[in-house]
Amino acid sequence: MPSKKIERSSKYRIIGAPEVDDNPLLAHLDLPPATDSEAFLALALRPDFQIEDASLPAAIRRIRINRLRNFFVPTQPVHREALIGIGSQVFHGYTHRNPFTVEGQRRLLGGSIDQPYKPTISFIAGHSGMGKSTLVDRILVSLGQQVFHHNNFQGKAFPESQILWLRRNLPEHCTVKTLCSAFGEYTDQILGVPLYEGLFTSTRAANRDHLISQIRKIITNHHVGLLVFDEFQNLSLMGVGAEKIIALLVNLRDELGLPILIIGTYGSLHLLERSLSTARRLAEGGYYDLERPASADNDGWQQFCKIVWPYQWVHKPVAYNDSICEALYEVSQGIPGIMLSVFAKAQLLAIHSGTESVDADRIIRVFQDRMKPLHPAVAELRKSKSHTPNKFDGIYRSTVKDSAPDETSDTIPSETHSLPVETKPSTVKNRKSATSERQSDGLATSKVRAKVMNDCPSDISSAFKTT
């Protein structure tokens, strides 16, 4: 999760744009990246690693291999699109909520206002293990500290606490009341003061208008800039109740005037298929599809593998080659969370066996022999002709939820974007010299995203060079 460190110093910048310089809610924030390369650097997350680590005792190296969990490589253009798009929407939303303007004061006091802009809802979709939640973590961190305590601004007293974002997961079964109450509890938690939880426990709390009015108190009192709803696919289990939650999101967007971000697997898209109006409303701010690479020939996949491969805590690291790229794709089918789990497990077993090296054959053997719970999910991806098979996410999530680490082996404990799969991988084939990436036709009519950038930076791997 993003850091919840509270910033207490009022460091405001002057950038030459009055709508930012004269707004205390914006003047302390970092601007969204101006270029694709800046967006990559803002999102990238690599584990702490030095070449000398390979000489450490085996017990220490086993522990440090867990650092592979702290790895995010934004090789897809959509990663950077999401950062720039969502960051820009947060800035745009705050522009019209400047508490030092008449309009901003009216908002704070609940007065009538002319809505000069329309806040948006954005959607990040992708398979489990593709790094959706990690991407959002990185986007939120890039925006600034979650809580910022103001004191004064431009010589005027401004003793306010600003919450940049509020984020909650949608449970498998929830109501409008429990969802709103979760935001109240979370706000108290990050502020460290019991202010809002009790607002949702009264007998009136079953009324939708009352719930929205209580959420409005949190949003306005603390100048919340973004609401984030994760695990959106859980609404598909709720039947009619899902429509009430979606209606709540749209009302929050319209009545409170701030952007909303929702995150989910492809199962979420079934909710959008019910109505073109719903689909449009839930993706007006951008639809960001974290598609898995269709083959090992995908440029983003190859770059991801090249960046990850040097992070080895074994004595005899093998030089990267095409067979390694193909093996990593074969066992993961392009899902980064699975790939990192297999890579970590292969290193652990290399240390345990004393071979102290990892190559393409070991990757395949480790997956076949030691990661059988993942086989069914990987098999589902391998046989699927579309990038959005319905079964994969259910199998993957069930595997992660039900599996427990083996105390007798060198297993990295499972986590949200970790293990899931099962199927005998076929023999790794030689990579074709000129294969075009398979284009999926699934959900073509549902895609509403707009590309901001087309190409990856030419040398993004330099940001991940090991020292």
SVG drawing of the C-alpha trace seen along z (x, -y; Angstrom):
<svg xmlns="http://www.w3.org/2000/svg" viewBox="-34 -37 65 69">
<polyline fill="none" stroke="black" stroke-width="0.4" points="0.0,0.0 1.1,-3.6 2.8,-5.3 0.5,-7.0 3.2,-9.3 1.8,-12.7 3.5,-15.7 3.5,-18.6 5.7,-21.2 4.0,-23.6 6.2,-23.6 4.4,-25.4 6.0,-25.9 5.5,-28.6 5.3,-27.2 3.8,-30.1 0.3,-28.8 -2.1,-30.9 -4.7,-28.0 -2.0,-26.0 0.2,-28.7 -2.8,-30.4 -4.5,-27.1 -3.2,-25.6 -4.7,-22.2 -2.4,-22.1 0.7,-24.2 2.3,-21.5 1.7,-18.6 4.0,-17.4 2.7,-18.0 1.8,-15.0 4.7,-13.8 5.3,-15.9 6.8,-13.1 6.6,-9.3 10.0,-8.8 9.2,-10.9 6.1,-8.8 8.1,-5.6 10.6,-6.8 7.7,-8.0 6.1,-4.5 9.1,-2.2 9.8,-0.3 12.8,2.0 14.0,4.1 17.1,3.1 20.0,5.2 23.7,5.1 25.9,7.5 27.8,8.2 24.6,9.7 25.4,13.0 28.3,13.6 26.1,13.4 25.2,16.5 22.4,18.6 20.0,17.8 20.3,14.1 20.0,14.5 16.8,16.6 15.3,13.7 16.4,11.1 14.8,13.0 11.5,11.9 12.4,8.4 11.3,9.5 7.8,8.7 8.8,5.0 9.2,4.9 7.1,2.9 8.3,2.3 5.9,0.0 6.8,1.4 3.3,1.0 2.4,-2.4 -1.0,-2.1 0.9,-2.2 2.1,-5.7 -1.1,-6.7 -2.9,-5.9 -0.5,-7.9 -0.7,-11.0 -4.5,-10.7 -5.5,-10.1 -3.0,-12.7 -4.3,-15.3 -7.9,-14.6 -7.0,-15.0 -5.4,-18.4 -8.4,-19.4 -10.8,-18.5 -8.9,-20.6 -8.7,-23.6 -12.4,-24.2 -12.3,-23.6 -9.8,-26.3 -11.0,-27.2 -9.6,-30.8 -12.2,-31.5 -15.9,-32.3 -16.8,-29.1 -14.5,-27.1 -16.2,-28.5 -19.6,-27.7 -18.5,-24.1 -17.2,-23.9 -20.4,-25.4 -22.7,-23.3 -24.1,-26.2 -25.4,-26.0 -22.7,-26.2 -22.5,-26.2 -20.6,-23.1 -17.9,-24.5 -16.5,-21.0 -17.6,-17.4 -15.6,-15.1 -14.8,-11.7 -14.7,-8.0 -11.7,-6.0 -11.4,-2.2 -8.2,-0.1 -8.8,3.5 -6.7,6.6 -6.1,10.1 -5.1,11.0 -1.4,10.8 -1.0,8.1 -0.1,5.5 -3.3,3.4 -3.2,2.6 0.6,2.0 0.1,-0.4 -2.5,-2.3 -0.1,-2.3 2.6,-3.9 0.2,-6.4 -1.0,-7.5 2.5,-7.8 3.5,-9.9 0.7,-12.4 2.0,-13.2 1.5,-12.4 -1.9,-11.0 -2.4,-13.5 -1.0,-17.0 -1.4,-19.4 -1.6,-23.0 -0.9,-25.9 -1.0,-29.1 -0.9,-30.0 0.2,-33.3 0.1,-35.0 -3.4,-33.7 -4.3,-31.2 -5.3,-27.9 -5.2,-25.3 -6.7,-22.4 -5.9,-18.8 -6.0,-17.6 -6.5,-14.0 -5.3,-13.4 -7.0,-10.1 -9.3,-7.6 -9.1,-3.9 -11.2,-0.9 -11.7,2.6 -15.2,3.7 -15.9,6.9 -17.7,9.8 -20.9,8.9 -21.5,5.4 -24.2,2.8 -24.2,-0.9 -24.2,-1.5 -21.3,0.8 -19.3,-0.7 -19.8,-4.2 -19.1,-3.2 -15.8,-1.7 -14.7,-5.1 -15.6,-6.6 -13.6,-4.1 -10.7,-4.5 -10.7,-8.3 -10.5,-8.0 -7.6,-5.6 -5.5,-7.8 -6.2,-10.9 -5.7,-9.1 -8.8,-10.7 -12.3,-9.1 -14.4,-11.6 -16.5,-9.9 -17.2,-6.2 -20.3,-7.1 -21.8,-9.0 -22.9,-5.8 -24.3,-4.0 -27.5,-6.0 -30.9,-4.8 -31.0,-7.3 -27.9,-5.7 -30.0,-3.4 -31.1,-6.4 -29.1,-6.9 -29.3,-10.7 -28.1,-10.6 -25.2,-8.4 -24.1,-10.7 -24.4,-13.7 -22.1,-12.0 -19.6,-11.1 -19.8,-14.7 -18.7,-15.9 -15.5,-13.8 -14.8,-14.9 -15.4,-18.6 -13.9,-18.8 -10.6,-17.3 -10.5,-18.3 -10.3,-14.7 -9.0,-14.7 -9.7,-11.1 -11.9,-8.1 -10.5,-4.7 -12.5,-1.5 -10.6,1.7 -11.8,5.3 -14.7,4.0 -15.3,7.4 -16.9,8.4 -20.0,6.5 -20.7,9.2 -21.7,11.4 -24.3,9.0 -27.1,9.1 -29.4,6.1 -27.2,4.8 -24.5,4.0 -26.7,1.5 -27.1,-0.4 -23.4,-0.6 -22.8,-1.8 -25.5,-4.4 -23.8,-5.5 -20.5,-6.0 -22.1,-8.1 -23.9,-10.2 -20.6,-10.7 -19.0,-11.8 -21.8,-14.2 -22.7,-15.6 -19.3,-15.8 -17.4,-16.9 -14.3,-14.8 -12.8,-12.1 -13.2,-8.4 -11.0,-5.5 -12.2,-1.9 -10.0,1.2 -11.0,4.7 -10.4,7.9 -12.1,8.5 -15.1,9.9 -15.9,6.3 -16.7,5.7 -19.8,7.9 -21.3,5.1 -20.7,2.6 -22.3,4.9 -25.6,4.5 -26.0,0.9 -24.2,-1.4 -25.0,-4.3 -23.4,-2.5 -20.3,-1.6 -19.9,-5.2 -20.2,-6.7 -17.8,-4.2 -15.1,-4.9 -15.4,-8.6 -12.1,-9.4 -10.3,-6.6 -10.3,-2.8 -6.9,-1.5 -6.5,2.2 -3.5,4.0 -3.4,6.6 -1.1,9.5 1.5,10.0 0.3,12.5 3.7,14.1 7.3,14.0 8.0,11.9 6.1,8.9 8.5,6.0 7.2,5.1 7.6,8.6 11.1,8.9 12.1,5.7 10.5,6.7 12.4,10.0 15.7,8.3 15.2,5.8 14.2,8.5 16.8,11.1 19.9,9.5 18.2,9.5 19.7,12.8 21.0,13.8 22.8,17.0 26.5,17.5 26.5,18.4 24.1,16.2 23.5,17.2 23.6,14.6 20.2,13.6 19.2,15.2 16.1,15.8 15.5,19.2 15.1,17.7 12.6,15.1 10.6,18.0 10.7,20.1 9.5,17.3 6.6,16.7 5.8,20.4 5.4,20.8 3.5,17.5 1.8,16.8 2.8,13.2 1.4,12.6 4.1,10.6 3.0,11.8 3.4,15.4 6.7,14.8 8.2,13.2 7.0,16.0 8.5,18.7 11.8,16.7 12.0,16.3 11.2,20.0 13.9,21.1 16.5,19.0 15.4,20.4 15.8,24.0 19.1,23.2 20.4,22.1 18.9,25.1 20.3,27.6 23.7,26.1 23.7,25.6 23.6,21.8 22.3,21.0 19.1,20.5 18.5,21.2 15.6,21.9 15.5,25.6 15.4,24.9 12.6,22.4 10.5,25.1 11.4,27.8 10.6,25.7 7.2,24.7 6.4,28.3 7.5,29.9 7.1,27.3 4.3,24.9 1.5,27.3 -1.2,25.2 -0.5,22.7 -1.0,25.1 -4.8,24.9 -4.7,21.1 -1.8,21.0 -3.4,23.8 -6.5,21.6 -4.4,18.8 -2.5,21.1 -5.6,22.5 -7.5,19.2 -7.9,17.5 -8.9,14.2 -6.9,12.1 -10.0,12.1 -10.8,15.7 -13.4,15.8 -12.0,18.8 -8.5,17.7 -9.1,15.0 -11.3,17.3 -8.8,20.1 -5.9,17.7 -7.6,16.0 -8.8,19.3 -5.2,20.7 -3.8,17.6 -6.5,17.6 -6.4,21.3 -2.7,22.1 -0.4,21.8 3.4,21.7 5.2,24.9 7.2,24.6 9.6,27.3 10.6,25.8 12.0,22.6 8.7,21.2 7.9,17.5 4.6,17.0 1.7,16.2 0.3,12.8 -2.2,10.8 -0.2,10.7 1.7,13.9 1.0,17.5 -1.7,19.1 -1.5,21.8 -1.4,25.4 -0.7,27.2 2.2,29.1 4.1,26.5 5.0,27.5 8.6,27.6 9.9,24.1 10.0,23.4 12.6,21.3 11.4,17.7 10.4,16.8 12.4,13.9 9.5,11.9 6.2,12.8 3.5,10.2 1.9,10.0 -1.5,11.7 -4.3,9.2 -7.2,10.1 -10.7,9.4 -12.3,9.8 -14.2,6.7 -13.4,4.7 -16.7,2.9 -16.3,2.1 -12.9,0.4 -13.1,-3.3 -9.6,-4.1 -7.7,-6.9 -4.0,-6.5 -1.9,-9.3 1.4,-7.9 2.3,-5.3 5.9,-4.1 8.0,-3.0 11.0,-5.1 14.0,-4.0 16.2,-3.1 14.0,-2.6 16.1,0.4 18.8,-2.0 16.6,-2.9 16.8,0.7 20.5,1.3 21.9,3.2 24.7,1.7"/>
</svg>
